[in-house]
Amino acid sequence: KLVKKLSLFKAVALSLVTAWFAQSANAQTVLKLGTVGFKGMPIGDAIDQALIPTLEEVSDGQMTIEPHYRKSLCSEQTCGEQANQGLIALWTSSTANFGNFGTALAVFDLPYIFKSIED
């Protein structure tokens, strides 16, 4: 009787795991985006009207972006910190803040080290 119950438990567990993996294979990847922008601002409109639909199109609906506007998730500084920690996938920031999150991003400040285009 105990062996029968264990076999039944194993069968149910196996079916649940199989169903979970099958659902995960078809699940959509949702990327959190933190921004201080909002709809009606150029950055907010670009996210809403260009970035989100383009990602959904090129990923065949497998990926989407969950935007958090108006500092509802984080400010410019804390959004970068959260992205470095893996808490959010995407964030917007002014270029002045980029260098704080890694030396590779400091390249965006380079144009401002020259006095003029000729230099």
C-alpha positions in Angstrom: 0.0 0.0 0.0 2.9 2.4 0.8 4.6 1.5 -2.4 1.4 2.3 -4.3 1.1 5.7 -2.6 4.8 6.5 -3.4 4.4 5.6 -7.0 1.3 7.8 -7.2 3.2 10.6 -5.6 6.1 10.2 -8.0 3.7 10.2 -11.0 1.9 13.4 -9.8 5.2 15.1 -9.0 6.6 14.2 -12.5 3.5 15.4 -14.2 3.6 18.7 -12.3 7.3 19.2 -13.1 6.7 18.4 -16.8 3.8 20.8 -17.0 5.8 23.5 -15.3 8.7 23.1 -17.7 6.3 23.1 -20.7 4.7 26.3 -19.4 8.2 27.9 -18.8 9.2 27.0 -22.4 6.3 29.0 -23.7 6.5 31.8 -21.1 7.2 35.4 -22.1 10.3 37.0 -20.8 9.4 40.3 -19.1 12.1 42.9 -18.7 11.6 45.6 -16.0 12.6 49.1 -17.1 13.0 51.9 -14.6 13.0 55.5 -15.8 12.3 59.0 -14.4 10.6 59.8 -17.8 6.9 59.6 -18.5 4.6 59.4 -21.4 4.5 62.8 -23.0 8.2 63.3 -22.6 10.4 62.2 -25.6 12.0 59.4 -23.6 8.7 58.1 -22.3 7.1 58.2 -25.8 10.2 56.5 -27.3 9.9 53.7 -24.8 6.1 53.3 -25.3 5.9 53.8 -29.0 9.2 52.4 -30.3 11.1 50.3 -27.8 8.3 48.1 -26.5 6.6 47.3 -29.8 10.0 46.7 -31.6 11.2 44.3 -28.9 7.9 42.4 -29.0 8.1 42.3 -32.8 11.7 41.1 -33.2 11.3 38.5 -30.4 8.1 37.2 -31.9 6.2 38.1 -28.8 8.6 36.1 -26.5 9.9 39.3 -24.8 8.3 42.4 -23.6 9.2 45.4 -21.4 7.4 46.4 -18.2 8.1 50.1 -17.9 8.0 51.9 -14.6 7.7 55.6 -15.3 8.1 58.7 -13.1 10.6 57.3 -10.6 7.9 54.7 -9.5 10.6 52.1 -9.3 13.9 54.1 -8.9 15.6 57.3 -9.7 18.4 57.7 -12.3 21.1 56.8 -9.8 19.3 54.0 -8.0 18.1 52.5 -11.4 21.7 52.1 -12.5 22.5 50.5 -9.1 19.5 48.1 -9.4 20.5 47.2 -12.9 24.0 46.3 -11.7 22.5 44.1 -9.0 20.3 42.4 -11.5 17.1 43.7 -10.0 15.9 45.4 -13.2 17.0 44.7 -16.8 16.8 48.2 -18.3 17.0 51.8 -17.2 17.3 55.3 -18.6 19.7 57.9 -17.4 21.4 61.0 -18.4 24.9 60.4 -19.8 26.4 62.2 -16.9 25.4 59.3 -14.7 26.7 56.5 -17.0 30.3 56.5 -15.8 29.1 55.7 -12.2 28.0 52.3 -13.3 31.1 51.0 -15.1 34.1 52.2 -17.0 32.7 50.9 -20.2 29.8 53.4 -20.0 32.2 56.3 -19.4 32.8 56.5 -23.1 29.6 58.5 -23.4 31.2 61.4 -21.5 34.3 61.5 -23.9 32.9 64.1 -26.3 32.9 66.6 -23.5 36.6 66.4 -22.9 37.4 68.4 -26.0 37.1 72.2 -26.2 35.7 72.2 -29.7 35.1 69.9 -32.7 38.5 70.9 -34.2 40.4 69.8 -31.1 
